[in-house]
Amino acid sequence: MTLHDTPLSPAGADRTFQVDLRGLVDLLSHHLYSSPRVYLRELLQNAVDALTARHGLEPGAPADAFGIRLYADGSVVRVEDDGVGLTEDDVHTFLATIGRSSKRAERIAEQRADFIGQFGIGLLSCFLVADEIHVLSRSARTPDAPVVEWRGRGDGSYTVRTLPSSAHPRPGTTVTLTPRVDAGEWTRPAQVHALARHFGSLLRHPVTFDDGTGGPGASVNPEPAPWARTYPTPGARSRALAAYGEETFGFTPLDTIELDLPAVGLKGIACVLPEAVPAGRRHGHRVHVKGMLLSEQAEEILPEWAFFVRCVVDAESLRPTASRESLYEDDTLVAVRDALAERLRAWIARTAASDPDLLGRFLQAHHLAVKSLAVHDDEILRMLLPWLPFETTDGHATLDEFARTHRTVLVTSSVEEFRQVAAIASAAGLGVVNGGYTYDRELVHRLPEIRPEVSVADLDPATLTAHLDPVDRETELAAAAYLALARDALAVFDCDVALRTFQPASAPALLLDSREARHERTRSQLAREQQGGLWGDLLGHLRQEAPRAQLILNQLNPLVRTAVGIDEPELARTSAEALYGQAAMLSRRPLRPAESSLINRSFLDLLAHALRKDS
């Protein structure tokens, strides 16, 4: 039989869509699925659903009374099940009509949640590896039911006929594929066995595989899921779950977290990664639905902050998408994601309370993930903020350690600002935390919630300058001429120059110049270029308020003491430019083109001066 065009209808009459079935089969079988390998998953799924329906007919039958048998010898692939089977009417209704599913049939609508499939188009995936699908089926619903044979072809045609009961002695269904030559990669015996293990290792019905060599069939799923087994001790259970995680994901978990949500029939484990995950990278999770592997990259099962674990779960109530390769975003999935997030929070709390060694190793690897969680979770904040590592002027330390020696904690707004001031602030006895990394500044400001005796403030350049010792009046007066020339030379950078004494003496100068200040000066530069008018007046006001950079020269440094004694104006200007360039490079922030040019020019001018002096 084939689908034919309908006759032309009179003008104005209702018409039906004309379907190119060959094109539709090609669209669904080649573009709905990500890889030809899913054909075996769809065959297994159909067999499992048939077994589920058979157990519904015979609820007293043992769980292992009915099973699935796979056969592949290189010339054919065959999947046989002891399921409910199909009548001739079922075949016409469900195998020959795209888009209709036996699970939608009224007589089993109330059992719909018991089935993996929901869409009735999975059989089309077989056309990825074969041009013809051969089905033999005998219904278990009707005593002495005849055997029904259905042959479907990739061009959209099919044939149906009934056969004597001897053609299929027991109720159930057998699907046989004759692989195309180009499908050998997916239909070789070893590959079929591997795919069956991949997709069906957690199935609850017995599945065996026969490669046609005459040996005994190999079990595809010899044991239940590791979390469903009984162990002699909690330690044995923990080791077994860790071993399963290592086998599944290829790493030794830092710890394993059991996941159990009875409301949706979800069980599984979360494996804590032993190493940090690059920022922005999320690992996918292995999700099974009723034992059948749905996806190995299901990111949506956990919130974004939980990138320190990889999960393998098996659920009853999660809804797959049409391709059955990901999860449908619905209220159930949202509730599951929230519940699993709570399990991870509980693990962190339990670890913090009972296993400080494990907590330390966990935070060393995954402090960024925990910081992202602590920003929005007050409970995690209270538990773990004292334990989280930060970059400080005392080295890498926890805030709890840092607050013991610094009752006033200063925090920078950027990494470059911290690097500019770290050595000087440390020598001055100031406690400064690098707030330039993701989440750090916000978390440091919440420290008083945990330690009320500690105050936190943003680092202001004036605060640091106030902790630098002034030079005596005679030294200030002696250096006045040099400082005036230096300010004039650096005016192009909106930079003031001052002379102080501070440790370490090896540091000739300190450049205080925040990113925000540079942004303000950029706007002031725009004001200078757009004089006049309302816009110019407005930007001119901003220019008056724009903070200036500060070059603090260190009188304790021999280079600076030599420089301030220079009485030759051009050489004094050049030395000031060189000191500015050196301080800018030591700040380790990106240099502006004008600063790079200044560094090169000042070096060349100093070199030229030295050469003239020698000659």
Rosetta blueprint (number, residue, H / E / L):
1 M L
2 T L
3 L L
4 H L
5 D L
6 T L
7 P L
8 L L
9 S L
10 P L
11 A L
12 G L
13 A L
14 D L
15 R L
16 T L
17 F L
18 Q L
19 V L
20 D L
21 L H
22 R H
23 G H
24 L H
25 V H
26 D H
27 L H
28 L H
29 S H
30 H H
31 H H
32 L L
33 Y L
34 S L
35 S L
36 P L
37 R L
38 V H
39 Y H
40 L H
41 R H
42 E H
43 L H
44 L H
45 Q H
46 N H
47 A H
48 V H
49 D H
50 A H
51 L H
52 T H
53 A H
54 R H
55 H H
56 G H
57 L H
58 E L
59 P L
60 G L
61 A L
62 P L
63 A L
64 D L
65 A L
66 F L
67 G L
68 I E
69 R E
70 L E
71 Y E
72 A E
73 D L
74 G L
75 S L
76 V L
77 V E
78 R E
79 V E
80 E E
81 D E
82 D L
83 G L
84 V L
85 G L
86 L L
87 T L
88 E H
89 D H
90 D H
91 V H
92 H H
93 T H
94 F H
95 L H
96 A L
97 T L
98 I L
99 G L
100 R L
101 S L
102 S H
103 K H
104 R H
105 A L
106 E H
107 R H
108 I H
109 A H
110 E H
111 Q H
112 R H
113 A H
114 D H
115 F L
116 I L
117 G L
118 Q L
119 F L
120 G L
121 I L
122 G H
123 L H
124 L H
125 S H
126 C H
127 F H
128 L H
129 V L
130 A E
131 D E
132 E E
133 I E
134 H E
135 V E
136 L E
137 S E
138 R E
139 S L
140 A L
141 R L
142 T L
143 P L
144 D L
145 A L
146 P L
147 V E
148 V E
149 E E
150 W E
151 R E
152 G E
153 R E
154 G L
155 D L
156 G L
157 S L
158 Y E
159 T E
160 V E
161 R E
162 T E
163 L E
164 P L
165 S H
166 S H
167 A H
168 H L
169 P L
170 R L
171 P L
172 G E
173 T E
174 T E
175 V E
176 T E
177 L E
178 T E
179 P E
180 R L
181 V H
182 D H
183 A H
184 G H
185 E H
186 W H
187 T H
188 R L
189 P H
190 A H
191 Q H
192 V H
193 H H
194 A H
195 L H
196 A H
197 R H
198 H H
199 F H
200 G H
201 S L
202 L L
203 L L
204 R L
205 H L
206 P L
207 V E
208 T E
209 F E
210 D E
211 D L
212 G L
213 T L
214 G L
215 G L
216 P L
217 G L
218 A E
219 S E
220 V L
221 N L
222 P L
223 E L
224 P L
225 A L
226 P H
227 W H
228 A H
229 R L
230 T L
231 Y L
232 P L
233 T L
234 P H
235 G H
236 A H
237 R H
238 S H
239 R H
240 A H
241 L H
242 A H
243 A H
244 Y H
245 G H
246 E H
247 E H
248 T H
249 F H
250 G L
251 F L
252 T L
253 P L
254 L L
255 D L
256 T E
257 I E
258 E E
259 L E
260 D E
261 L E
262 P H
263 A H
264 V H
265 G L
266 L E
267 K E
268 G E
269 I E
270 A E
271 C E
272 V E
273 L L
274 P L
275 E L
276 A L
277 V L
278 P L
279 A L
280 G L
281 R L
282 R L
283 H L
284 G L
285 H L
286 R E
287 V E
288 H E
289 V E
290 K L
291 G L
292 M E
293 L E
294 L E
295 S E
296 E L
297 Q L
298 A L
299 E H
300 E H
301 I H
302 L L
303 P L
304 E L
305 W L
306 A L
307 F L
308 F L
309 V E
310 R E
311 C E
312 V E
313 V E
314 D E
315 A E
316 E L
317 S L
318 L L
319 R L
320 P E
321 T L
322 A L
323 S L
324 R L
325 E L
326 S L
327 L E
328 Y L
329 E L
330 D L
331 D H
332 T H
333 L H
334 V H
335 A H
336 V H
337 R H
338 D H
339 A H
340 L H
341 A H
342 E H
343 R H
344 L H
345 R H
346 A H
347 W H
348 I H
349 A H
350 R H
351 T H
352 A H
353 A H
354 S H
355 D L
356 P H
357 D H
358 L H
359 L H
360 G H
361 R H
362 F H
363 L H
364 Q H
365 A H
366 H H
367 H H
368 L H
369 A H
370 V H
371 K H
372 S H
373 L H
374 A H
375 V H
376 H H
377 D L
378 D H
379 E H
380 I H
381 L H
382 R H
383 M H
384 L H
385 L H
386 P H
387 W H
388 L L
389 P E
390 F E
391 E E
392 T E
393 T L
394 D L
395 G E
396 H E
397 A E
398 T E
399 L H
400 D H
401 E H
402 F H
403 A H
404 R H
405 T H
406 H L
407 R L
408 T E
409 V E
410 L E
411 V E
412 T L
413 S L
414 S L
415 V H
416 E H
417 E H
418 F H
419 R H
420 Q H
421 V H
422 A H
423 A H
424 I H
425 A H
426 S H
427 A H
428 A L
429 G L
430 L L
431 G L
432 V E
433 V E
434 N L
435 G L
436 G L
437 Y L
438 T L
439 Y L
440 D H
441 R H
442 E H
443 L H
444 V H
445 H L
446 R L
447 L H
448 P H
449 E H
450 I H
451 R L
452 P L
453 E L
454 V L
455 S E
456 V E
457 A E
458 D E
459 L L
460 D L
461 P H
462 A H
463 T H
464 L H
465 T H
466 A H
467 H L
468 L L
469 D E
470 P E
471 V L
472 D L
473 R H
474 E H
475 T H
476 E H
477 L H
478 A H
479 A L
480 A H
481 A H
482 Y H
483 L H
484 A H
485 L H
486 A H
487 R H
488 D H
489 A H
490 L L
491 A H
492 V H
493 F H
494 D L
495 C E
496 D E
497 V E
498 A E
499 L E
500 R E
501 T E
502 F L
503 Q L
504 P L
505 A L
506 S L
507 A L
508 P L
509 A E
510 L E
511 L E
512 L E
513 D L
514 S L
515 R H
516 E H
517 A H
518 R H
519 H H
520 E H
521 R H
522 T H
523 R H
524 S H
525 Q H
526 L H
527 A H
528 R H
529 E H
530 Q L
531 Q L
532 G L
533 G H
534 L H
535 W H
536 G H
537 D H
538 L H
539 L H
540 G H
541 H H
542 L H
543 R H
544 Q H
545 E H
546 A L
547 P L
548 R L
549 A E
550 Q E
551 L E
552 I E
553 L E
554 N E
555 Q L
556 L L
557 N L
558 P H
559 L H
560 V H
561 R H
562 T H
563 A H
564 V H
565 G L
566 I L
567 D L
568 E L
569 P H
570 E H
571 L H
572 A H
573 R H
574 T H
575 S H
576 A H
577 E H
578 A H
579 L H
580 Y H
581 G H
582 Q H
583 A H
584 A H
585 M H
586 L H
587 S L
588 R L
589 R L
590 P L
591 L L
592 R L
593 P H
594 A H
595 E H
596 S H
597 S H
598 L H
599 I H
600 N H
601 R H
602 S H
603 F H
604 L H
605 D H
606 L H
607 L H
608 A H
609 H H
610 A H
611 L H
612 R H
613 K H
614 D H
615 S L
